[in-house]
Amino acid sequence: MRVDVWRHSIAALIVLVATGASAEPVSLRGYNAPIGESSISGISSGAFMAVQFGTAWSSIIKGVGVVAGGPYWCAKADALDVVTGFWGPVWRATGACMKGPASNLDIKDFTDKADAKAAAGEIDPLSNVSKQKVYLFHGYNDALVDKAATDAAADFYRHYLGPANRGNLFYQTTLGAGHSFVVTKEGAPGLNDCKGNTEPYIDQCGYDQAGIVLQHIYGRLNRPNRVQLDGTVKNFDQSVYTKPHLPDALSLGDTGYVFVPEDCARGARCRVHVALHGCKQDVGDIGRKFVDEAGFNAWADTNYLIILYPQTKTSPFAPGNPQACWDWWSYVDHEDSYVTKSGAQIKAIKAMLDALTAGAAAPAVTAGPALSAPQLLTAIDASDTGMDLVWSPVNGVTTYRVSRAGAEGVFKAIGDVTGASFADSGLTPQTTYRWRVSAILNGAEGPASDDASGTTLSQPPRCDNPGSCPLAK
């Protein structure tokens, strides 16, 4: 009997070796994707990490999407707090950073920290942040993260954007979503209704958050592929990118995922967007729902976009991370490096991004730019006081002038912007406006686009008990 057991064990070991148990880990392939065209977004802890990564590496990140998240260094985690010890950052993270009130979120604390880290060379110069496209979202049925936290993130970015770049930031607060990433689907099994505040933290609100994030960052995109995707989701070994640490030491999963369109796999010029899940949204908790259902892949498939989905994992002991959150309160090493380029999880994500963009080739030489009219100006999202506008970029042009008129009024220039999107703000609720866009090159202004129109939404209802408030009509 024992001899048979030994024979079976030896046979199993031979099979494991033969099938690749000792083979090299599966690594990410390099694609023709310039790293300077990259972007990042996240929900909840992923949103806090997206702010941290996008600020630390602002020289390569064109835009940031923040869904139910807060400002840079919100938990104020430094070297072990003399009074509160390890628990200080945890209390601040689960206290002011999630529950407010606004009086406990002093923006100067966060900008002073970012300024100090930039001065020390631990993060990129903050002048880069002023060029980033920023999308922020807070659903008024969010029962986990208070609006004060996302308001603080908006104020953090406004500090660096300044009045000249105000059109880079769009802040959506009028939807009655719960604590979730929001999708356009309705009635899909396994996902929440619009007011959900539970796993998988994906709510069906008839709102295409992935498409709005990507277009706000990159300008107008082709329609998404809602049928059979041509691209594929590939998995990879995250241990390749956590060295010299094992993934467990950083509370990262063994396996990450990446969606690669067929065109990108064949060598077409592409761009990378990093999509970070929230707490309890890792594959260990909800399977591949965030990877497959968030909506990024459908847009990526038709727009030469590669989507990177790094993964955390539950770590009940050291490092203490029982809900598989991203590290936004220094649970890995209890130092303030977690918000810098040397932060353990930031380094791992950057290593993955480096690998994906390693095959970038020099751009093809094209004809000189011409001052043609921008095409397909579209209002893709509206809040009660804002409108998000996108258009197709004009070849060789980076600067555009946006003009606005009332429903029947005269157009007036309201600002210049870099990149093919503009977030108009300070508008009147339930009011119709029109916009035009023209390209600017060497100080000369080209012809205007066709008009686009849109109507702002009504002011969101007061919601004293998030999760149970009625959805606005």
C-alpha positions in Angstrom: 0.0 0.0 0.0 2.8 2.4 1.0 4.7 1.5 -2.2 1.7 2.5 -4.3 1.4 5.8 -2.5 5.1 6.5 -3.2 4.8 5.5 -6.8 1.8 7.9 -7.3 3.6 10.7 -5.5 6.7 10.4 -7.7 4.5 10.2 -10.8 2.7 13.3 -9.8 6.0 15.1 -9.2 7.2 14.1 -12.7 4.0 15.5 -14.2 4.3 18.8 -12.4 7.9 19.3 -13.6 7.0 18.2 -17.1 4.1 20.7 -17.3 6.1 23.7 -16.2 6.0 23.9 -12.4 9.7 24.7 -12.5 9.4 26.9 -15.6 9.9 30.7 -15.6 7.0 32.7 -14.3 4.7 34.1 -17.0 5.8 37.7 -17.6 4.1 40.6 -19.3 5.1 41.2 -22.9 6.2 44.6 -24.2 3.9 46.4 -26.7 4.3 49.4 -28.9 2.8 51.6 -26.2 4.7 54.8 -25.2 4.8 55.0 -21.4 4.1 58.8 -21.5 0.6 58.1 -22.9 -0.4 56.0 -19.8 -3.2 56.7 -17.4 -4.7 55.2 -14.2 -8.0 55.0 -12.4 -9.4 53.3 -9.4 -12.3 52.8 -7.1 -12.2 53.2 -3.3 -8.7 52.1 -2.1 -7.8 51.8 -5.8 -8.8 55.5 -6.2 -6.6 56.5 -3.3 -3.8 54.5 -4.9 -4.5 56.0 -8.3 -4.0 59.5 -6.8 -0.8 58.4 -5.1 0.6 56.7 -8.3 -0.5 59.5 -10.6 1.1 62.1 -8.4 4.3 60.2 -7.8 4.7 59.4 -11.5 3.0 62.5 -13.0 5.6 62.7 -15.7 4.2 59.6 -17.4 0.5 59.7 -16.4 -1.8 61.7 -18.7 -4.9 61.3 -16.6 -6.4 60.0 -13.4 -9.9 58.6 -12.6 -11.0 58.8 -8.9 -14.2 56.9 -8.0 -15.1 57.2 -4.3 -11.6 58.2 -3.2 -9.7 61.0 -1.5 -6.6 63.1 -1.7 -2.9 62.4 -1.7 -1.6 61.2 1.7 -5.0 61.4 3.3 -4.2 59.0 6.1 -1.2 61.2 6.9 0.9 58.0 7.6 4.5 58.8 8.5 7.1 56.9 10.4 5.5 55.2 13.5 3.4 57.8 15.2 4.9 58.5 18.7 1.4 58.7 20.3 -0.8 56.5 18.2 1.7 54.1 16.8 0.7 51.9 13.9 -3.0 52.6 14.5 -2.8 56.3 13.9 -3.0 56.1 10.1 -5.7 53.3 10.4 -7.8 55.6 12.5 -7.4 58.5 10.1 -8.0 56.3 7.1 -11.2 54.8 8.5 -12.2 58.1 10.2 -11.7 61.4 8.4 -10.7 59.9 5.1 -13.9 57.8 4.9 -16.4 59.6 7.1 -15.3 63.3 7.1 -16.3 65.9 8.1 -14.6 68.4 5.8 -13.1 70.2 8.7 -11.0 67.2 9.4 -9.5 67.2 5.9 -7.2 70.2 5.7 -6.1 70.4 2.0 -2.9 72.3 3.0 -1.7 69.2 4.9 -1.9 67.2 1.7 -0.4 69.8 -0.7 2.4 70.5 1.8 3.3 66.8 1.9 3.2 66.6 -1.9 5.3 69.7 -2.2 7.9 68.3 0.3 8.1 65.0 -1.5 8.6 66.7 -4.8 11.3 69.0 -3.4 13.1 65.9 -2.1 12.9 64.3 -5.5 10.8 61.4 -4.2 8.0 62.1 -6.6 7.9 63.8 -10.0 7.7 67.7 -10.2 4.1 68.7 -9.4 4.0 71.0 -12.5 3.1 67.7 -14.3 -0.1 67.4 -12.3 -1.3 70.7 -13.7 -1.4 69.0 -17.1 -3.3 65.9 -16.1 -6.9 65.1 -17.0 -8.8 64.3 -13.8 -12.2 62.6 -13.4 -13.8 62.4 -10.0 -17.0 60.6 -8.9 -19.1 60.4 -5.8 -22.5 58.7 -5.7 -24.9 60.2 -3.2 -25.9 56.7 -2.0 -22.3 55.9 -1.1 -22.6 54.6 2.5 -18.9 53.9 2.9 -16.9 57.0 1.8 -18.3 60.4 2.5 -18.4 63.1 -0.2 -16.1 65.2 2.0 -13.2 62.8 1.0 -13.8 63.2 -2.8 -14.3 66.9 -2.3 -10.9 67.0 -0.7 -9.4 65.1 -3.7 -11.0 67.7 -6.0 -9.5 70.5 -4.0 -6.1 68.8 -4.1 -6.2 68.7 -7.9 -7.6 72.2 -8.2 -4.6 73.5 -6.2 -2.2 72.2 -8.8 -4.4 72.7 -11.9 -5.0 76.4 -11.1 -7.5 78.6 -12.9 -5.8 78.2 -16.3 -6.3 74.4 -16.3 -9.7 74.2 -14.6 -11.2 72.5 -17.7 -9.0 69.4 -17.0 -11.2 68.4 -14.0 -14.7 66.9 -14.2 -16.5 66.0 -11.0 -19.7 64.0 -11.1 -21.8 64.0 -8.0 -25.4 63.9 -9.2 -25.9 60.1 -9.6 -27.5 58.1 -6.8 -24.9 55.3 -7.0 -23.7 53.5 -3.9 -20.1 52.7 -3.1 -19.2 51.2 -6.5 -17.8 51.3 -9.9 -20.8 52.2 -12.1 -21.7 50.4 -15.3 -24.3 50.9 -18.1 -25.8 47.4 -17.7 -29.2 46.8 -16.2 -30.5 43.5 -14.8 -27.2 41.7 -15.2 -26.9 38.8 -12.7 -24.2 39.1 -10.1 -24.0 42.9 -10.1 -25.8 45.3 -7.8 -28.6 47.7 -8.5 -27.7 51.4 -8.6 -27.8 52.0 -4.8 -25.7 49.0 -3.8 -23.0 49.2 -1.2 -21.9 45.6 -1.1 -19.8 43.1 -3.1 -19.0 43.1 -5.9 -19.2 46.9 -5.6 -20.3 47.2 -9.3 -23.6 49.0 -9.6 -25.9 49.1 -12.6 -26.9 52.7 -13.1 -27.2 53.1 -16.9 -23.9 55.1 -16.7 -20.8 54.1 -18.6 -18.2 55.2 -16.2 -15.3 53.4 -17.9 -16.1 55.1 -21.2 -16.4 58.5 -19.6 -13.1 58.1 -17.7 -11.2 57.0 -20.8 -12.6 59.7 -23.0 -12.1 62.5 -20.5 -8.4 61.5 -20.5 -7.9 60.7 -24.2 -10.6 62.6 -26.0 -13.4 61.2 -28.2 -13.0 57.4 -28.8 -14.5 54.9 -31.2 -17.7 53.2 -29.9 -17.0 50.2 -27.6 -17.3 46.6 -28.7 -20.4 45.4 -26.8 -20.5 42.0 -28.5 -17.6 39.5 -28.9 -14.3 41.1 -28.0 -11.4 40.6 -30.5 -8.8 41.1 -27.7 -8.1 38.7 -24.9 -7.6 38.9 -21.1 -4.2 37.4 -20.2 -2.9 36.5 -16.8 0.6 37.0 -15.6 2.8 36.3 -12.5 2.9 39.3 -10.3 6.0 37.9 -8.4 8.1 39.0 -11.4 7.3 42.6 -10.5 7.4 42.5 -6.7 11.1 41.4 -6.5 13.0 41.2 -4.2 9.8 40.6 -2.2 7.2 37.9 -2.7 3.7 39.2 -3.5 2.5 38.1 -0.1 4.9 40.5 1.7 3.2 43.4 -0.2 -0.4 42.0 0.1 -0.4 41.5 -3.6 -2.0 38.6 -5.4 0.1 35.9 -7.2 -1.7 36.6 -10.5 -2.6 39.9 -12.3 -4.5 40.4 -15.5 -4.2 42.4 -18.7 -6.5 43.0 -21.6 -4.8 43.3 -24.9 -6.7 44.2 -28.1 -5.8 42.2 -31.2 -4.4 45.3 -32.9 -2.0 45.9 -30.0 -0.9 42.3 -30.0 0.0 42.7 -33.7 2.2 45.7 -33.1 -0.1 48.7 -33.5 0.7 51.8 -31.5 -1.3 51.6 -28.3 -1.7 53.2 -24.9 -2.0 51.6 -21.4 -4.6 52.3 -18.8 -4.2 50.9 -15.3 -7.5 50.0 -13.6 -7.3 49.4 -9.9 -10.1 47.5 -8.1 -11.2 48.5 -4.6 -11.3 46.7 -1.3 -12.8 43.2 -1.4 -12.9 43.5 -5.3 -9.8 41.3 -5.9 -10.2 38.0 -7.6 -10.0 36.2 -4.3 -13.2 37.9 -3.2 -15.3 38.4 -6.3 -13.5 36.4 -9.0 -12.9 38.2 -12.3 -16.0 40.4 -12.1 -14.0 43.7 -12.0 -11.8 42.6 -14.8 -14.6 41.4 -17.0 -17.6 43.6 -16.0 -16.2 47.1 -15.3 -16.5 48.0 -19.0 -13.0 49.0 -19.8 -12.3 46.1 -22.1 -15.1 46.9 -24.5 -13.7 50.4 -25.0 -10.1 49.2 -25.2 -11.0 46.7 -27.9 -11.8 49.3 -30.5 -9.4 52.1 -29.4 -5.9 50.6 -29.2 -5.9 50.6 -25.4 -4.3 48.0 -23.2 -5.9 47.7 -19.7 -3.7 46.5 -16.8 -5.5 45.0 -13.8 -3.0 44.5 -10.9 -4.4 42.5 -8.0 -4.1 42.7 -4.2 -5.0 39.9 -1.8 -6.3 39.5 1.7 -3.6 39.5 4.3 -5.0 39.1 7.8 -1.6 39.1 9.5 1.6 40.9 8.4 1.0 43.1 6.5 -2.4 43.7 8.0 -4.8 44.0 5.1 -7.9 41.9 5.9 -10.0 43.3 3.0 -7.5 43.2 0.2 -7.3 47.0 -0.1 -4.5 48.9 -1.8 -2.0 50.5 0.5 -3.1 54.0 1.2 -2.4 54.1 4.9 1.2 52.5 4.9 0.3 49.0 6.0 3.3 47.5 4.2 6.2 49.3 5.9 4.6 52.0 8.1 6.7 54.8 6.5 5.5 57.7 4.3 7.3 56.2 1.3 4.0 54.5 0.4 3.0 57.7 -1.5 6.3 58.0 -3.4 8.1 56.3 -6.2 9.8 54.0 -3.7 6.5 52.8 -2.2 6.4 49.0 -2.4 3.1 48.7 -4.3 3.8 51.8 -6.4 7.1 50.2 -7.5 5.3 47.0 -8.4 2.7 48.7 -10.5 5.4 50.8 -12.2 7.4 47.6 -13.0 4.3 46.2 -14.7 3.8 49.4 -16.6 7.5 49.4 -17.7 7.1 45.8 -18.9 4.0 46.6 -21.0 5.5 49.6 -22.6 8.9 48.2 -23.3 8.2 47.7 -27.0 7.3 51.3 -27.7 8.7 52.5 -31.1 9.3 56.0 -32.3 6.2 57.5 -33.7 5.8 57.5 -37.5 6.6 60.7 -39.3 3.4 62.4 -40.4 2.6 65.5 -42.5 2.7 68.9 -40.8 -0.3 69.9 -38.7 -3.1 71.8 -40.3 -5.6 74.1 -38.6 -8.7 72.1 -39.5 -11.9 72.2 -37.4 -12.1 69.6 -34.6 -14.5 66.9 -35.4 -17.3 65.1 -33.4 -17.5 67.5 -30.4 -19.7 65.7 -27.9 -21.1 66.3 -24.4 -20.5 62.8 -22.8 -21.5 63.6 -19.3 -23.4 66.2 -17.3 -23.7 67.1 -13.6 -25.9 69.8 -12.1 -23.2 72.5 -12.6 -20.8 70.9 -15.2 -20.5 69.3 -18.6 -17.8 67.0 -19.9 -16.9 67.7 -23.6 -14.7 65.6 -25.8 -13.7 65.7 -29.5 -11.4 63.9 -31.9 -7.9 65.4 -31.8 -6.6 67.4 -34.7 -3.4 66.0 -36.1 -0.3 67.7 -34.6 -2.4 70.0 -32.4 -2.3 70.0 -28.6 -4.1 73.2 -27.6 -7.8 74.0 -28.2 -10.1 77.0 -27.5 -13.5 76.3 -26.1 -16.4 78.7 -26.5 -19.8 78.5 -24.9 -23.3 80.1 -25.5 -26.7 79.8 -24.0 -29.4 78.0 -25.8 -29.9 81.0 -28.1 -27.0 83.3 -27.1 -23.7 84.5 -28.6 -20.6 82.3 -28.3 -17.8 83.5 -26.0 -14.4 81.9 -25.4 -14.3 80.4 -21.9 -10.8 78.8 -21.9 -8.0 77.1 -23.7 -7.1 73.5 -22.9 -4.4 71.0 -23.7 -5.8 67.7 -25.0 -9.1 66.8 -26.6 -11.4 67.2 -23.6 -12.8 70.0 -21.5 -14.8 70.0 -18.3 -17.0 73.1 -18.2 -18.0 74.1 -14.7 -20.0 76.8 -12.8 -23.1 76.2 -14.9 -26.7 76.6 -13.9 -28.7 73.4 -13.1 -31.3 72.3 -15.6 -30.0 74.7 -18.3 -29.2 74.1 -21.9 -25.9 75.3 -23.3 -24.0 75.1 -26.6 -20.2 74.7 -27.2 -17.7 75.1 -30.0 -14.0 74.1 -30.1 -11.2 75.4 -32.4 -7.6 74.3 -32.7 -4.8 76.7 -31.7 -1.4 76.4 -33.4 1.5 78.9 -33.0 -0.9 81.5 -31.7 -3.3 81.1 -34.7 -6.9 79.9 -34.2 -8.4 77.6 -36.8 -12.1 77.2 -37.8 -14.6 76.2 -35.2 -16.2 72.8 -34.8 -19.8 72.1 -35.3 -21.9 72.9 -32.2 -22.6 70.5 -29.4 -25.4 71.0 -26.9 -26.2 69.6 -23.5 -28.4 70.3 -20.6 -27.2 70.2 -17.0 -29.0 68.0 -14.5 -31.0 69.1 -11.5 -29.2 69.5 -8.2 -28.9 66.1 -6.5 -31.4 65.5 -3.6 -30.2 65.8 0.0 -29.3 62.3 1.2 -29.0 61.9 4.9 -29.1 58.1 4.9 -26.9 57.0 1.9 -28.0 53.7 0.5 -31.7 54.3 0.9 -32.1 57.6 -0.9 -34.3 57.6 -4.0 -32.6 58.0 -7.4 -33.0 61.4 -9.0 -35.1 61.5 -12.1 
